[in-house]
Amino acid sequence: MRILGIGPVATLMAKGVLAERDVLIVASFDDHTGDSTLALALTEAIHIDLTQSPTVTVMSPGDLTIALQRMERAPQTHVTAGVARGIAVREGIKAVLTGDINAAGTGYVLSAQLVSAESNEILTAVRVTARDSTRIVDAIDELSAKLRERIGESLRTIRRSPALSRVTTSSLPALRRYTRALEAADQGDVDKAMDLLEEAVELDTAFAMAYRKLGMMMSNRSLSRARTIDVLTKAYEHRERLTEREGYLAAAAYHDNVAGDSERAIQAYESMLDMDPDDSWALNNLGVRHGERREHAQAAQAYARAFEVDSTNLLAINNLAYSLMNLGDLAGADSAIEVAYRLFPNDPTVAEREAQLAFARGEHDRGLNILDSMRAATQSPYWNVRAGVILMFLDGLMGRPQAFDRGMGDYTAVVERAGTGGAYLRFVGSGAQYDVYVRGLPNAALSRLDAAVERFFESLEPEDRPHADLAEAYAVAGNLDRARELLDEGERVLDPGLLRQLRSSYHSARGYIALAEGRLSDAVTEFKLMDAELGCTICPLHGMGTAYRLAGEADSAIAVFERYVNTPRASRLMQDVVWLPSVYVHLGELYEERGDREHAVDYYSRLVELWHDAEPELQPVIQDLLRRIARLVGEPPVSPSPPSPSSPSSLLP
């Protein structure tokens, strides 16, 4: 009778009320206990369980947000039963799931009703009882199983689905914190969300969904590498407690961030797309992997598709703009940013992307103004600091070393409060190279490095110590023994998976050590190996070009330095602050040596323009460049001067 759709036990699918894979909306369950977090947890758990069903499709939070926007409602609108019915009627969805939780003595009564969107008729209703709060998760599982059976799912598939207590957590307090964390993240309060997730995994040390969410938040913010590895490893180890889709996400995060195996990460995302070709997050993350391989066209295609199927996926449209910049399609990136602004007008990530586009166009002052405005408008400490770091590097690039140092000092104070010394040491490595290449002060570079290392290095877990970045900086500043020590320590103590992820940085450090020792052929080899690792397109080029120039291979040096200047790259500020002035001078001198005054003047002039507002410390450099330009413009044509590659006037002005 159930299968044939006869009588009171007939399923909704057998009756023809619902069809297979029909979309349902899960409304927020009502609370009648005085504890609203119970209703939130119940709603989230039911949503998770129904996503495991092969019979129905649950409307995603992203699609709900789109529907709310079409109704001219705020994206954060609470989806009550009435709001859910309104969405369903507009979107042509047949049914809405509503429910509530009531106190009954020391226990609880949980109920759910599937109602017709058009008529508000109850299509089916189920109710279960929990003896006390420790049995609520089991009661939710029972409630969901009954509901899936009433809809028309086979008992075999229901029984095959892991229980909610296995998929999520058997701890109600942990589930409550997880649910509140999702709510905080949706409202943009990532710091609160991470705190709640930390509490959730303390309460349930096998809570895979909370570990996965926490690990990705930490990874996206470049927080402690050691803690991120630990969290993502635990999510992977407990992935049997995840839904199938979440399991693939956890596997991809583990393979990418822990094992250093991008191929298996891609396979996990492709498996997600086999399940659902319109999975926006699988498409977005697949785009990230393509971008890391410099496959920017494929990355842009994946991001565009991710945004097409879910226009609430801000990350996808921002990433699309980023990929288009990397392709050199600045007009396309501008269009993508316009769309992002229209949909997410107050999100700081959009402003950051707009600033990057300004930098890519050479409009540094405009980028500065965008970041200043963002910093003034944001209430988020994270974004305030992030904008400050970008402004710090922008000051350095535009020839303001004192402002650069003040920004580094401000960041030190933030780091000491937050305990993210590893990130600070990476920035100090860049600062030390700035001291050498821009200011011509290797002793100041060594003092900067030694002070920072003494302050933070020993307190960090080995995984958080940027051995290769510091080794490169020490090599550039002239302390080759310390550079080798750092590389040896990293290779000795770090996990092979992490070393695989850091191969590019190790090749770079070895290249600069070889350069300092005059082993120019070895230096070129290391920089070519770094280039072969893909990732950053411009990072190997400064060292490689310098090695070619010192080796007397002027044509190769020019080709490499020109590639540095002309390669589109959305996020190049951290490299340009150190190397772009040097590259301009190298090219000016190389062209001058071969008698090409036009190109020599062009590159000298580019640095003069970049440093149009330089601080007094760098004014002598600008005056020297102006004298060179005047001499080249005023002199009659002459035959090319013989090059002197073994001793160029300077690696920098």
N, C-alpha and C positions, 0 to 999 in steps of 0.2 A: 504493500500500500504506500509506503514511504517513497519507493522508487517510481511507482506509477503515478504519484501525485493524487492519491485517493485519500479522503478523510482527513482527520485532524493531525495525523503524523506526516502528511505530505510535505515535501520540501518546496521552497520557493522556486527553485529551478525546475522541478518536476511540474509544478503548476504553470510554468511559463511566466511567472512574475519577474524573475531575474534570468539573465542568460550568462553563460560562462564568460568570465573576465569582465563582467559589468563593473563599472566604477562605483564605489561607495565613498561617502564622506563620513569621517569619524568626527562628530562634534565633541566639544569638551564636556566631560561628564559633570553632573551637578553634585555638589557636596552638601550633605545634611548631617555632618558629624562635627562641625566646628573646626575642622582641620583641612584647609583647602589643598594642602600638599597631597593628601590621600587621593583626591579626585584627579589631580594632575598626574600622579603616578599611575592611576587606573587607566586614564586616557592613553598615556604613552605606552603602557604595557599592552593594551588591546590593539593599539595601532601596530606595534611590533609583531604581535602574534598574527594579525590578519595579513601582514605582508608575506608571511610564510605560506599562505593559502594559494594553491594553484587555481582556485575556483573564482575568486573575486580579485579586483584591483582596488587598492586604497588610494584615494586622491592624495598626492604628495603635498608636503608643506609648501613647496615651491608653486605648484599649480593653485593651491589655495590662495597664496599671496597674489598671484596674477588675477584670479577671479575677484578678490577683494578690490584690487586696483580698478578693475572694470566696473565695479559697483561704486567707485569713488570713495572707498573706505581706506583707512590707514592699514598698512601691511601688518601692524601689530594688533589689529582688531581681534578681540576674543571671539573664537568661533563657537558661539552658543548654538543650541538646537535651532533657534529661529534664524540666525545668520546662516547656518549650514543649509537649511531648507531654501533660503533665498538664493544661495549660490547654486544649489542643485537644480532649482527651477530654471535659472538663467543658463546653466551649462548643459542642460538636458540629461542630468543624472537622475536615476530612478529612485534611489533610496538614500536615507541618512541614518547613521547609527547614533543613537542617543543613549544616555544611561545616567545612573546616579549611585551614590553610596550612602547608606543610612546606618546610624548606630542602632544596635539592638542589645541593650544590656552591656555586657563586656565584649560582645561580638559585633559583627557588621553584616549587613545585607547588601549585596551587589546586584544590580539589575541592568539589563540592556534591552533596548527595543530597536528594531529596524522598522523605520516608518517610511511611508510613501512621501516623496517630495511634493507631489501635486496635491494629494488629498489629506495628508497628515494621518492617514490610516495606519494603524500598527499592523505591520506585515507579519512579524513574529516577535516574541518576547521571551527572555530567559532570566532566571533569578537563581542566585546561589547564596549560601551563608558561610561566613568565616567565623570560627569559634572565638578567635581573638586576633590581635594584630599580627601575630606570628604566622597566621594561616592565610593572610590576605593574598599573597602571591599565588599560592595554590588555588585559592578561590577564583582569582582572575583567570588562571589557566583553565579551570573547569567552566567558567562562564564563556570564555572564548571558544572552547571546544564544542559546547552546546550550540552556540550561535552558528559556528561553521557547519555543524551537522544540519541545523534547521535550514540554512541557506541551500544546502544540497551537496556539500563536499562529502566524499566517501569516507566511511569510518577508517578505511585503511590509510588514506593519506593523512587524516587527522592524527591517527596513532603514530604514524611515521614521523610527524613533526616533533621535534624536541619540545619538552615542556618549557613554559615560560621561565620557571625557576632555573632551568639549564641555559636557556637562551639569554636571559637577562641576569637575574640574581635572585637568590633565595632570601635576601635580606631586604625587608621593606625600607629600613632607614637608608640603605645604599641606593635603592631605587628612587626614593624621594629626592636624594641629592643629585642623582643623575638627571632626573626630570627637571629639577630647578636649574641645573647647569645648562641644559638645552635651552631653557627659557631665557637665561641670562645671555647666552651666546647669540640667540636670535635678536636680543635687544642691544647687541654690540658691546656688552660688558664681559669681555673675554677674561679679564683678571678674576672676576667673581666666578665665572664658569670654571676656570682651572682650579680655583680653590675648592669648589664644590666637588669636582671630579676627584681631586686628591682625597677628600674626605670619603667619597664613595668607595675608592679602592682600598682605603684603610679598613672600612667596615666589611668589605667583601674582597679578599685578596685574589679572587679568581674572576672578578667582574670584567670580562673581556671587552664588552662594549664601552665601558668607562675608560679602560686602559687605551683602547684604540682612539677614542675621541681626544683624550688628554695628550697622547703621543703626537697626534697630528697637529694639535694646537701648539705644542712645544716646538715641533719641527718647523712649522710655519713662522714661528717667532725667533727661530735660531737660538733657543734657550739651551740650557746645559745639554751637551751632546751625550754625556754619560747617563743622565736621567732619561733623556729621550730614548736612547738605546734600550735601557732597562724597561721602560714602559711599553714600547712597541714589541719587545721580546715577550713580555708577559701576555700582551694581547694575542700574539701569534701562538704562544704555548697553550692558551685557553680558547683557541678559536672554535673548538667544538661547542662552545657556549654562545656562538654568534649565529645569526641567520646566515643563509648561504651567501647572500650579497655582502653582508658585513665581513664574512669570513674571507672573501676575496680581497676586500679592501685592507683587512689586517695583514693578509699575506703579501700584498703589493707593498704596503708600507714597510714591512719587515725586510723584504728582499731588497728594496731600494735604499732604506736608511740604515739597516743593520748589516745585512749580508753583502751589500754592494753588488747585487746581481740584478742589473736593470732588465735583462732578458726575461727573468721569471716575473718581475714586476709587470712587464708588458703583457705577459701571458695571463696574469691574473685579471688585468683590466679587460683583455679580450674575452676572457671567460664571462665576465660580467656583461659584456655587450652581446655575447651569445644568448645569455638569459634575457636581456632586454636591450635591443639596439638603440633605444632612446634613453639610456641611463646617462643623465647629464654629467654626473660626477665621474663616471668611468671615462666618458669622452674627454672631460677636462683634464683628468690626471694622465690619460694617454697623451694628450697634447703636451703636458709638461715633459714626459719622457722624450717625445720627439724633439722638443726644444733643446733638451740637454744633449741631443745628438746633432744639433745644428740643422735639423730637418724642419726649418721654420715654416715652409709651405704646408707640410703635413700637420704641424702643430696648429697653424692658423685654421686649417680646415676642421680639425677636431674641436677647437674652441668655438668656431662659428656654429658648428652643429650642436655643441653642448648648449649654447645660448639659444639656438633656434628651438630646441625642445623644452627649454626651461628658462624663460626670460627673467626669472628671479635670481639666476645664477650670476651674481655680480663678479665672482672670481673669473668666470668664463669670458665675460665681455672685457674685463680688465686684461686678462691674459691674451685675448685676441688683439687688443691694442698693442700689447708688448711684442707679440710675434710680428705684427705688421711693421713695427719700428725696426725689428731685427731684419726684416726683408727690405727695408728702405722705403716702404710705402707709408710715408708720413701723412699723406692726405687720408689714406684709409684708416690709419691710427686715429687721426683727428675725428673722423666720422664715428668710430667706435666709442671714443671718449664722449662725444656729444650724446650718443644713445645712453651711455652709462650715467651721465649727468641728469638726463631727463628722467631716468627711472630711479636713480639713487642720488638726489641732489646734495645730500648732506654727508655722504660717506667719504671719509678722508682718503680711502684708497683711490678714489677717482681723482681727487686733487693731486695726489702723489703721481699718478700716471700722467696727468696733464703737465706737471712739472717736468717729468722725464721727457715728454715730447718737446717741451721748450728747450731743454738741454740738447736733445738730439738735433734741433734746428740751430743750435748755437745761440739761442736767446736766453743767455744766462741770467740777465737781470729780470726778465719776465718770470723765469723759473723761481728765482729768489722771491719775487713778490707773491707768487702762488703759495709757496711754502710758508711765508710769513703770515699770510691770511689764514691758511689752514691751522697754523700753530695758535693764532689768536682765537680761532673759532672752536677748536676742539676742547672737549672736557676730559679727554682720555690721557692719562699720564703716559701710556705707551706711545700714542701718536705724537704727543708733545716731544718726547725724547727722540723718536724716530725722525721727526722733522728737524730737530736740532742737530742730529748726526749728519743728515744730508746737507744742512746749511754749513756745518763745520767743513765738510769736504769741498763745498762750493766756494767758501772763503779761501781755502787753500788753492784751488784751481785758479781763482781770479787774482792771485798774487797778494793775498792778505795773510801772511804767516802768523802775525800776532793774534788775529781773530781766530785763526785755525787752532793755535795753542790754547786760547781761552775756551773754545768749544771742546777741546780734548780734556781740559780740566773739569769742565761741567760734566762731561760724560763719566769721568772717573768717580765723581761723587755719586752719580746714579748707579754705577756698577757696584760700588761698595755697599749701597743699600740693597741692591737686588741680588748680589752674589753671582754676577755673570762675568767673572774675570776673564774667561776664555775669549769672549767677544772683544773685551777691552784690549787684550794682548794682541789680537789680530789687527785692531785699529792702530795700536802703537807701532806695530811693524810697518804699516803704511806711513805713519808719522815719521819714523826713523828714515825711511827711504826719501821722504819729502825733504828732511833735513839735508840729506846727501845731494840729491839730484836737483833740488830747487834752490836751496839755501847755500849749498857748498860747505856744510858743517858736519863732517863725519864724526868729530868728537862729541858734538851735541847729540848726534844720532845714537852713539853708544851710551851716553849718559841717560837718554830717554829710555832706551831698551833695558839697561841694567836696573834702573829705578823701578820700572814696571814689573820686570821679572821678579825682582826681590819682593815686591809687594804682593803679587798674586800667584806666581807659578806653582810654588810648593803646596799651596792650599787647594789646588784644583785636582780633580780626578784625572788620571792619565788621559782618558778620552777627551777631556776638555782642554788639554794643553795643546796649543797650536804649534807643535814642534817645527813643522816645515815652514810656516809663515815667519816665525822668529828666526829660523836658520837663514832664510833668504835675506832678512833684514840685517842680521849680523854679518853676513857675507858682503853685502853692499857697503856696510859701515866699516869693514876692514878686519873684523875679528873672526878669522876663518876657523880657528880652533873651536870656538864656542859654536859656530855654525855646524861643524861636523859632529860635535857632541850631541846637539839637539836632534839631528837626523838619526844618529845611532840610537839614542834613547827611544825615539818614536818607533823605529823599526823593531826595537827589542820588546817594548811593552804593549804595543797596540794590537788589537785583534786583527787577523788577516782580512776580515770583511771590511773593517774600517780603513785599513791600509789601502784596500782596493779603491775605496771612494776617494782617497787622498793622493792617488798616484800622480795626478797632475801637479799638485803642490810640491811633491818630492822631486819630480823632474825639474821644476822651476828652481828650487833651492840648489840642487846639484849644478844646474846650469850657471847660476850666479857665482857659485864657488869656483867652478872651472873658469869662468870669465875673469874673476879676480886673480886667479893663479896663472893666467895667460894661456891656458889650455883651450884655445879658441875653437878647434875642431870638436873637442868634447862638449864645449858649451853649445855649439850649434846642434849637435846630436841630441843633447838633453832637451833643448827647446823644441826640436822637431818631435821628439817623443811626447812632450807635453801637448803639442799641437794635435798629435794623433789621438790623444785622449778625448778630443772634442771639448764639450763644455764651452768655456769662455773663448770667444773667437780672437780677441786681441791680446790676451794675457801673455802668450809666448813671444810676441813680436818685438817688444822693446829690447829684451835680452838678445834675441836672435839677430836683430838688425845691428846692435852694438858689436856683437861678435864678428859679423861679416865686415863691418867697417874697420875694426881693428886688424882683421886679417887681410885687409887690402882689397876686398871684393866689393868695390863701390857699387856696381850694378845690382848685386844681390842686396846690399844694404838699402839702397834706394827703394827697390821693389818691396822689401819687407816693411820699411817705415811708411811708404805710401799705402800699403795694405792696412797698417795700423790707423792711419788718418781716415781712410775712405771706407772702412768696414762699418756698416750700420750695426749699432748695438744699443739697445734701449737703456741698459743700465751699465754705464761705463765711467761714472763719476769717480769711483774709488780707484780706478786705474788711471784715468786722465789726470787726477790731481798730482800724481807722482811722475807720470811718463810723458804726458802730452807736451809740456814745455820742452823737455829734452828732445822729443821726436822732431818738433818744429826746428830746433837749432841744428840737430843732426842733418836734416834735409836741407836747410839753408846752407850749411857749410859744404855738404856734398855737392850741391848744385853749383855753389860758388867755385869749388875746386875744379869742376869740369867746364867752367866758363859760362854757365847758363844763368845769366844775371836775373832774367825775368822770374824764374822759379825760386832763385835764392831770395830775391826781394819779397816774393809772395810769402814764403814761409817765415822769414824774419818778421814781416808785417803782421802775420797772424798772431804771433806771440805778443807783439806790441799792442794789438787790439784786445787780445784776451786779458792783458794786464793793464788795461786803460785806467783802472782805479787802484793800482798796486800801492802797497804801503811803502814808506821810505826805504825800508831794508832792501827792496828789489829795484829801486829806481836806478842804481848804477847799471844794472843789467839792461834796463830799457834804454838808457842813454847809449850804451855800447851798441845795441841793436840799431838804434837810430843812426849812429855814425856809420855802421856797416851799410845800411840802406842808402844813406846819402852818398857814400863813396861809390856804391854800385850804380846808382842812378846817374851820378855826375861823371863817371869815367867814360872815355870812349871805348868801343869794343876792343877787346884784346883776345889773344889766343888763350885757350884754357890753361890754367896754372897746373903744374904737376901735383897730383894728390899726395897727401902725407898721411896715409891711413893709420900708420902705427902710432901717431900722436896727434889726434885731432885737437883743436884748440881747447875743447872741453867736452865731457860727456853731457854737460849742461852749460848754459851761459854762465 
